[in-house]
Amino acid sequence: MAIIVNLDVMMAKRKMSLNELSEKVDITLSNLSILKTGKAKAIRFSTLESICKALDCQPGDILEFRDE
């Protein structure tokens, strides 16, 4: 897939665990894990917005396009 999810990188920079982010964003651990591993097929803008607020970052810090 050409869209790369860098959620784990941002979580590491903010020293935030998956459990902590899950609670702040109000998303299940399993759904957050699917997103973190890049297995998600889509993400709602509302979820992306919540993640960005929790991690104090921009959508481009989490999602990246690579031309393969």
N, C-alpha and C positions, 0 to 999 in steps of 0.2 A: 504494500500500500504506500502511496506517495505522501500521505499525511502521517507525520510522526508525532506521537504524544510524549511530551517531556515533563509530565506531571511528577514523576519521581525526582527529577532534577530540581524542580521548584520546591518540592516538599523537603528535600535535603538542604537546600539553601535556607529555608525558613525553619529548619530543625523541627518539622512537624511530622507526626506519625500518621499512618493510614487511619487508625482509630480516631485520633484527634480531628483530622480533616473530615472524616465521616460524620462526627458529631456536629461540627461547625456548619457543614453544608447540608446536613439532614438527608444524607443519601446512604443506602446500605453499603456495608463493607464489600459485599460481593460485586455490586455495580461499580463501586469506586475502583476495585481491583481490576475489573474488566477494562475500565477506562485506562487505568495506569499501565496495564500490560499491552495496550494498543489493540485489544481484541474488539473494542466497541465499534459498531458500524455507524453510530450517530451520537450526537450530544445535543441536548436542548440548550438554547441560549440562556435560559434561566439557570440551568445547572452550571454552565460555564461562567456566568456572572457571579454566582455564589462562590464558586471555587476561586475565581479571581479576587473577590473581596476577602475571602479567608486567607489567601496566600499573599495578598497585597501585590498583585502582579497584573499584567496585561494578557489578553488571550494569546497574543503572539509569543509570550513566554512559555505557554503550555503547548500550543499547536504549531507545527512547522511543516512546510511543504518541501519535499525533495523530489526533484525530477529524476525518476529512475530509468 
